Amino acid sequence: MKLERAQEYLTTFIAIAVGMLAAYYVGNLSGHGHFGRIGAMVLGVGFFALLLALREQIWLLIPFSLPFVGQLTEITGHPAIKDVAVCAVFGGVFALRAFKVIRRKPKYDALDFWGGLMLLYLLTVYVRNPVGGDALGSARVGGRPYLNTSVAMLAYWALARVAMPVQIARRCFIALASLSCLTNLLTIVQVHFPITTPAISQLLGGANGQEGGDAGGGGEGVNLATGGEGGRLFYLGGFGSALATALIAAFPPLSLLNPLRIIRHLLWGVALSCILAAGYRGILFEIAVVFSITTYLRGDLVKLLKLMGIASIGLVLLLLMQGTIINLPTSLQRSISFLPGKWDPNVLLDTQFSSQWRFDMWERMLKTDRYIENKWLGDGFGLTAMQLQQAQTALANNSPEQIKESFLISGMVHSGPVSTIRYVGYVGLFIFMMFLIVCAREAWLICRACKGTPYFALSLLIGVPIIFRPIGFVVIFGAYDSDLPSALIAAGLLKMLRTSIREHLETRQAPEPALSPNFGAVPAGRPLPAHLRF
């Protein structure tokens, strides 16, 4: 053996030894039936290899894993797939920063201030109302939202320290939009082919084909395949919304209405048909607002105003003909029944019951002391053992009034502000609304700054729903326990986008001055002026 090759021989020996020990260990686990540990090891090795290949771009696993809320039953604690992915990405980004692979220092701003204040306040809520789980024998159970928020905080930390290369911006948009549509399409497959339920539920969770407490059903479980009141096909709403949002971000919204653009026009028709068949008024309103905001950001405001005028005339004619010359499908009537017209009495009864169901819950929640002990500071997440038993007993009775009682006890009141008051009080509601407003402003600035760059479509896909979020949370539908984690992750994506577009505009080289469409000329290769350092 040559002495100069000793290091090569030593490396080979160590690799063989480690491989043999790993094979022995895996074989021993297999023999004892510990397949969950084997799976965890395989995932760990796969993630390490992915980290070496993607390096800083390992953050892509965060947005791509978000739809996968199914639990990993083979791993102790049954964590959700997305939670495992986020924690792994956090560890990877932390390691890359420790080894100086990522040297970027995040810039702290209003987004960080309000986000940090929100989390600090939530910590005080937890200290006042500690909560655990059944397995721990805690006085209060149901602390899952705290775990979800902690995972979202890790995602925010990681996303605030990375950037996306301009070369993959368009591909990332296509992948995210396709994934959103695909996961919602799997729900449709699951409803029509129940045999696929076990496999799909492993990825997406909630696979019983039922929807309790639906936005219009007064709380009863509704069979998604056959529809509920008015023949509504609830399961189509998610796919229609995802497809419409992707199309609006990918193409000029007004071009979707042009029959000469055959493919995109047909896809837009499919999206609207799904939304109308589902009968969700909130989704229809959200898509209309997103359509308008995106049109304005693309600079087509004048055309939009003309179109709105024509559409208004057409809508008036439709309302005049409804109930006399034509009768619209009941699901479509439900979506637009807030407008004056001759609607089906059953549809009106359903919508009135749906609205009254909510108003009654909100009034009882805010005007009595039965469901919220501390309206200013909140009661925190979770329920006491007695509250949990009361909620389960009320739900088992399966009557509308008892189901409403169950919802009131657990805080599922179909209102963003009221649910926030239930958990963190008026103080927490103020902080969270300020955070949402700051996020909306940040998203607006980023979408404007990305115009004319490869990041534009992606910024619209991510940013415009964030701009709409404060409105939707207050007016349409919200739930603080789920909106808080999703808002944190959305804020992290905004930080990533802002870093990406700033670095792109700062380093872009061109023979002529680089143009920022909304902020004027930026000489190539020179620092951005102050008004671009948003």
C-alpha positions in Angstrom: 0.0 0.0 0.0 1.3 3.4 -1.0 1.5 5.9 1.8 0.2 8.7 -0.3 -3.0 6.7 -0.9 -3.6 6.0 2.8 -6.4 8.7 3.0 -8.2 7.2 0.1 -8.1 3.7 1.6 -9.2 5.1 5.0 -12.2 6.8 3.4 -13.2 3.6 1.6 -12.8 1.6 4.8 -15.0 4.1 6.8 -17.7 4.1 4.1 -17.8 0.3 4.1 -17.9 0.1 7.9 -20.7 2.6 8.2 -22.7 0.9 5.4 -22.4 -2.5 7.1 -23.4 -1.0 10.5 -26.4 0.7 8.9 -27.4 -2.5 7.1 -27.2 -4.4 10.4 -29.2 -1.8 12.2 -31.9 -1.6 9.5 -32.1 -5.4 9.4 -32.6 -5.5 13.2 -35.3 -2.9 13.0 -37.0 -4.8 10.2 -36.9 -8.0 12.2 -38.6 -6.4 15.1 -41.3 -4.7 12.9 -40.1 -1.1 13.5 -40.9 -0.1 9.9 -41.7 3.5 11.0 -38.1 4.0 12.1 -36.8 2.6 8.9 -39.1 5.0 7.0 -37.8 7.9 9.1 -34.2 6.9 8.3 -34.9 6.7 4.6 -36.6 10.1 4.7 -33.7 11.6 6.6 -31.1 10.3 4.1 -33.3 11.5 1.2 -33.6 14.9 2.7 -29.8 15.1 3.3 -29.2 14.2 -0.3 -31.8 16.8 -1.4 -30.1 19.4 0.8 -26.7 18.8 -0.8 -28.3 19.1 -4.3 -30.6 22.1 -3.7 -28.6 23.9 -1.0 -30.3 27.3 -0.3 -33.3 26.3 -2.5 -34.3 23.6 0.0 -36.9 26.2 1.1 -39.0 25.1 -1.9 -40.1 22.2 0.2 -42.2 24.5 2.4 -44.7 25.8 -0.1 -44.8 22.5 -2.0 -45.6 20.5 1.2 -48.3 22.8 2.6 -51.3 20.9 1.0 -50.1 17.6 2.5 -51.7 17.7 6.0 -52.1 13.9 6.2 -50.4 12.3 9.2 -47.3 10.0 9.2 -48.8 7.3 11.3 -45.6 5.2 11.3 -43.7 8.0 13.2 -44.2 8.6 16.9 -46.7 11.4 17.6 -48.2 11.1 14.1 -46.9 14.4 12.8 -48.4 16.0 9.6 -46.3 15.6 6.4 -46.0 19.4 6.1 -44.8 19.8 9.6 -42.0 17.3 9.1 -41.0 19.0 5.9 -41.0 22.5 7.5 -38.9 21.3 10.5 -36.5 19.6 8.1 -36.1 22.7 6.0 -35.6 24.8 9.1 -32.8 22.5 10.2 -31.3 22.6 6.7 -31.3 26.4 6.5 -29.9 26.7 10.0 -27.1 24.3 9.1 -26.4 26.2 5.8 -26.2 29.5 7.8 -23.9 27.9 10.4 -21.5 26.7 7.6 -21.7 30.2 6.0 -23.3 28.8 2.8 -26.1 31.3 3.4 -24.5 34.6 4.4 -27.6 36.8 3.8 -28.7 38.8 6.8 -32.5 39.5 6.9 -33.8 43.1 7.0 -36.1 43.7 9.9 -39.2 45.8 9.2 -42.9 46.3 10.2 -43.7 42.8 9.1 -41.2 41.4 11.7 -42.4 43.8 14.4 -46.1 43.0 14.2 -45.4 39.3 13.7 -43.1 39.2 16.7 -45.5 41.2 18.8 -48.3 38.7 17.8 -46.2 35.7 18.8 -45.1 37.3 22.1 -48.7 38.1 23.0 -49.8 34.5 22.1 -47.1 33.3 24.5 -48.7 35.3 27.3 -52.1 33.8 26.4 -50.5 30.3 26.6 -48.9 31.1 30.0 -52.3 32.3 31.4 -54.1 29.2 29.9 -51.7 26.4 29.5 -52.9 23.5 27.3 -51.7 20.1 26.5 -53.2 16.9 25.2 -55.2 13.9 26.4 -52.1 11.8 26.6 -50.5 14.2 29.1 -53.5 14.3 31.3 -53.7 18.1 31.0 -56.5 20.2 32.5 -57.0 21.7 29.1 -56.7 19.8 25.8 -56.5 20.8 22.2 -53.2 22.6 21.9 -52.6 21.7 18.3 -52.9 25.3 17.1 -49.9 26.2 19.3 -47.9 23.5 17.6 -49.1 24.6 14.1 -48.1 28.2 15.0 -44.6 27.1 16.2 -44.0 25.2 13.0 -45.2 28.2 10.9 -42.8 30.4 12.9 -39.9 28.1 11.9 -41.1 28.4 8.3 -41.1 32.2 8.5 -37.6 32.2 10.0 -36.3 30.0 7.1 -38.1 31.9 4.3 -36.9 35.3 5.6 -33.3 34.2 5.0 -33.5 32.8 1.4 -34.0 34.0 -2.1 -35.2 32.5 -5.4 -33.0 32.7 -8.4 -34.7 34.4 -11.4 -34.0 31.3 -13.5 -36.6 29.2 -11.6 -39.2 31.8 -10.9 -41.5 30.8 -13.8 -41.0 27.1 -13.2 -41.8 27.6 -9.5 -45.1 29.4 -10.4 -46.1 26.6 -12.8 -45.3 24.0 -10.1 -47.2 25.7 -7.3 -50.2 26.5 -9.4 -50.3 22.9 -10.8 -49.9 21.4 -7.3 -52.8 23.5 -5.9 -55.1 22.4 -8.7 -53.9 18.8 -8.5 -54.5 18.4 -4.7 -58.0 19.8 -5.1 -58.6 17.6 -8.0 -57.8 14.6 -5.8 -60.7 15.6 -3.6 -63.0 15.2 -6.6 -61.4 11.8 -7.4 -61.9 10.8 -3.7 -65.6 11.7 -3.7 -66.4 9.9 -7.0 -64.1 6.9 -6.3 -64.3 6.1 -2.6 -61.9 3.2 -3.1 -59.1 5.9 -3.3 -60.0 7.4 0.0 -57.3 5.5 2.2 -54.5 6.5 -0.2 -55.5 10.1 -0.6 -56.3 10.6 3.1 -52.7 9.6 3.8 -51.6 12.7 1.9 -54.4 15.2 2.3 -56.1 14.2 5.5 -59.9 14.3 6.2 -61.1 11.6 3.9 -64.6 10.7 4.9 -66.3 12.6 2.1 -68.2 14.7 4.6 -68.3 18.3 5.4 -69.6 19.4 8.7 -70.5 22.9 9.5 -70.4 24.0 6.0 -70.6 27.6 4.9 -74.2 27.2 4.1 -75.5 24.1 5.7 -76.2 25.1 9.2 -73.7 22.7 10.6 -75.1 19.3 9.6 -72.8 16.8 7.9 -73.2 17.0 4.2 -72.5 14.2 1.7 -70.1 15.8 -0.7 -70.8 13.4 -3.6 -74.6 14.0 -3.7 -74.6 17.6 -2.5 -76.5 19.2 0.2 -79.2 21.8 0.2 -80.0 23.0 -3.3 -78.0 20.1 -4.9 -74.8 22.0 -4.1 -71.6 20.1 -5.0 -69.4 21.4 -2.2 -66.2 19.5 -3.2 -65.9 21.4 -6.5 -65.4 24.8 -4.7 -61.7 24.2 -3.9 -60.7 23.1 -7.4 -62.6 26.0 -9.0 -61.0 28.5 -6.7 -57.5 27.1 -7.2 -57.9 27.0 -11.0 -59.4 30.5 -11.2 -56.6 31.9 -9.0 -53.9 30.3 -11.1 -55.4 31.5 -14.4 -55.8 35.1 -13.1 -52.1 35.1 -12.0 -50.8 33.5 -15.2 -52.7 35.5 -17.8 -54.1 39.0 -18.1 -57.5 38.5 -16.4 -59.5 40.2 -19.2 -58.0 37.8 -21.7 -59.8 34.9 -19.9 -63.1 36.4 -21.1 -62.0 36.4 -24.8 -63.4 33.4 -26.7 -60.6 33.7 -29.2 -58.2 32.6 -26.5 -59.8 29.1 -26.6 -57.8 27.1 -24.1 -57.7 29.7 -21.3 -61.3 30.7 -21.9 -62.5 27.1 -21.6 -60.4 26.7 -18.4 -61.9 29.9 -17.0 -65.4 28.5 -17.8 -64.6 25.3 -16.0 -63.3 27.2 -12.9 -66.4 29.4 -12.7 -68.7 26.4 -13.3 -67.2 24.6 -10.3 -67.5 27.6 -8.1 -71.1 28.2 -9.0 -72.0 24.5 -8.7 -70.5 24.6 -5.1 -72.7 27.5 -4.3 -70.1 29.3 -2.1 -70.9 33.1 -2.1 -67.6 33.8 -0.3 -65.5 32.1 -3.0 -67.3 33.9 -5.8 -66.8 37.3 -4.1 -63.1 36.5 -3.4 -62.4 35.6 -7.1 -64.2 38.8 -8.2 -61.9 40.9 -5.9 -58.8 39.0 -6.9 -59.7 39.4 -10.6 -60.1 43.2 -10.1 -56.9 43.7 -8.1 -54.9 41.7 -10.6 -56.3 43.6 -13.5 -55.4 46.9 -11.8 -51.9 45.7 -11.1 -51.5 44.7 -14.8 -52.5 48.3 -15.8 -55.9 47.4 -17.4 -58.1 49.5 -15.1 -59.9 51.4 -17.9 -60.8 48.2 -19.7 -61.9 46.7 -16.4 -64.3 49.6 -15.7 -65.8 49.3 -19.2 -66.2 45.6 -18.7 -67.9 46.1 -15.3 -70.3 48.5 -16.9 -71.3 46.0 -19.6 -71.4 43.2 -17.0 -73.7 45.2 -14.8 -76.2 45.7 -17.7 -76.1 42.0 -18.4 -76.6 41.1 -14.8 -79.6 43.5 -14.5 -81.2 41.8 -17.6 -80.5 38.4 -16.0 -82.1 39.4 -12.8 -85.2 40.7 -14.6 -85.5 37.4 -16.6 -85.0 35.2 -13.5 -88.2 33.6 -12.3 -90.2 34.8 -15.4 -88.5 33.8 -18.6 -85.7 31.5 -17.1 -84.9 29.7 -13.9 -81.3 29.5 -13.0 -79.9 26.3 -11.3 -80.4 26.5 -7.5 -76.7 26.4 -6.7 -76.2 29.4 -9.0 -79.2 31.2 -7.4 -77.7 30.6 -4.0 -74.4 32.3 -5.1 -76.1 35.5 -6.2 -79.2 35.5 -4.1 -77.9 38.5 -2.1 -79.0 40.5 -5.2 -82.7 41.5 -5.7 -84.6 39.0 -7.8 -87.3 36.3 -8.0 -85.4 33.5 -6.4 -86.6 30.0 -5.5 -88.2 30.1 -2.0 -86.2 27.2 -0.9 -82.9 28.9 -1.9 -83.9 32.1 0.0 -84.9 30.0 3.1 -81.5 28.2 2.9 -79.5 31.4 2.6 -81.5 33.2 5.3 -81.0 30.2 7.7 -77.3 30.1 6.9 -76.9 33.8 7.7 -79.1 33.7 10.8 -77.1 30.6 12.0 -74.0 32.7 12.1 -75.5 35.9 13.4 -77.1 34.0 16.3 -73.7 32.4 17.2 -71.9 35.7 17.1 -74.4 37.4 19.3 -74.4 34.6 21.9 -70.6 34.5 21.8 -70.1 38.2 22.4 -73.1 39.2 24.5 -72.9 36.4 27.1 -70.2 35.1 29.4 -71.0 31.4 28.8 -68.5 30.9 26.0 -65.7 33.5 26.5 -64.4 34.2 30.0 -62.0 37.0 29.2 -63.1 38.9 26.1 -60.2 41.5 26.3 -57.3 39.0 26.7 -58.9 35.8 25.4 -59.1 32.3 26.8 -56.4 30.7 24.6 -56.6 27.6 22.5 -58.1 24.4 23.7 -60.9 23.3 26.0 -61.3 22.1 29.6 -62.3 18.5 30.1 -65.8 19.6 31.0 -66.1 21.8 27.9 -64.9 19.0 25.7 -67.4 16.6 27.2 -70.2 19.2 26.7 -69.2 19.7 23.1 -69.1 16.0 22.3 -72.5 15.4 23.9 -74.1 18.3 22.0 -72.6 17.1 18.7 -73.8 13.6 19.3 -77.4 14.8 19.5 -77.2 15.8 15.8 -79.8 18.5 16.0 -79.1 22.0 14.5 -79.4 23.7 17.9 -77.1 21.2 19.7 -74.6 21.3 16.8 -74.6 25.1 17.2 -73.9 24.7 20.9 -71.0 22.4 20.1 -69.6 25.0 17.7 -69.9 27.7 20.3 -68.1 25.8 23.0 -65.2 24.9 20.7 -65.0 28.3 19.0 -65.9 27.2 15.5 -68.2 30.2 14.9 -67.5 30.9 11.1 -66.1 34.4 11.8 -62.5 35.5 11.9 -62.9 38.4 14.4 -65.2 36.5 16.7 -63.0 33.4 16.8 -60.0 35.7 17.4 -61.7 37.3 20.4 -62.5 33.8 21.7 -58.8 32.8 21.6 -56.8 36.0 22.2 -59.3 38.7 23.0 -59.8 42.2 21.6 -56.1 42.9 22.2 -55.0 39.9 20.1 -57.6 40.8 17.4 -56.0 44.3 17.1 -52.5 42.9 16.8 -53.5 40.2 14.3 -55.5 42.7 12.1 -52.5 45.0 12.0 -50.3 42.1 11.0 -52.7 41.2 8.2 -52.8 44.8 7.0 -49.0 45.1 7.0 -48.8 41.9 5.0 -51.4 43.2 2.5 -49.4 46.4 2.0 -46.2 44.5 1.6 -47.8 42.2 -0.9 -49.1 45.2 -2.9 -45.6 46.8 -3.1 -44.0 43.5 -4.1 -46.5 42.8 -6.9 -45.8 46.3 -8.2 -42.1 45.9 -8.0 -42.1 42.5 -9.7 -44.0 43.8 -12.7 -42.0 43.3 -15.9 -39.8 40.6 -14.3 -40.0 36.8 -14.3 -41.3 37.0 -10.7 -44.5 38.8 -11.6 -46.8 35.8 -12.1 -45.5 34.2 -8.9 -45.9 37.4 -7.0 -49.6 37.6 -8.1 -50.3 34.0 -7.2 -48.9 34.5 -3.7 -49.5 38.2 -3.1 -53.0 39.0 -4.4 -54.7 36.5 -2.0 -52.7 38.1 0.8 -54.0 41.5 -0.2 -57.5 40.2 0.0 -57.0 38.3 3.3 -57.9 41.2 5.7 -61.2 41.6 3.8 -61.9 37.9 3.6 -61.0 37.3 7.3 -63.4 40.0 8.5 -66.3 39.9 6.0 -66.3 36.4 4.5 -64.9 33.6 6.6 -62.0 33.2 9.1 -60.8 31.0 11.9 -57.9 32.4 14.0 -56.5 29.0 14.9 -55.9 28.1 11.2 -55.4 31.6 9.8 -52.6 32.5 12.2 -50.2 29.8 11.0 -51.1 30.3 7.3 -50.6 34.1 7.7 -47.1 33.5 9.2 -46.1 31.3 6.3 -47.5 33.7 3.8 -45.5 36.5 5.4 -42.4 34.4 5.1 -43.0 33.9 1.4 -43.4 37.7 1.0 -40.0 38.2 2.7 -38.5 35.6 0.3 -40.0 37.4 -2.7 -38.9 40.8 -1.5 -35.3 39.6 -1.1 -35.4 37.9 -4.5 -36.7 40.9 -6.5 -34.4 43.3 -4.7 -31.3 41.2 -5.5 -32.5 40.7 -9.1 -33.0 44.5 -9.6 -29.7 45.4 -7.9 -27.5 42.9 -9.9 -29.3 43.0 -13.3 -26.9 44.0 -16.1 -28.2 45.6 -19.3 -26.7 47.8 -22.1 -29.4 50.4 -21.2 -30.8 51.4 -17.9 -32.9 48.7 -16.3 -36.5 49.7 -15.9 -38.6 49.2 -12.9 -42.1 49.7 -14.4 -43.6 51.5 -11.4 -40.6 53.3 -9.9 -38.6 54.7 -12.8 -35.3 53.9 -14.4 -32.6 52.1 -12.3 -29.1 52.3 -13.7 -27.7 48.7 -14.2 -25.2 47.5 -11.7 -25.8 50.4 -9.2 -27.6 50.3 -5.8 -31.4 50.8 -5.8 -32.6 54.2 -4.8 -34.3 54.6 -1.5 -37.9 54.4 -2.8 -37.2 50.9 -4.2 -35.9 49.6 -0.9 -39.4 48.6 0.3 
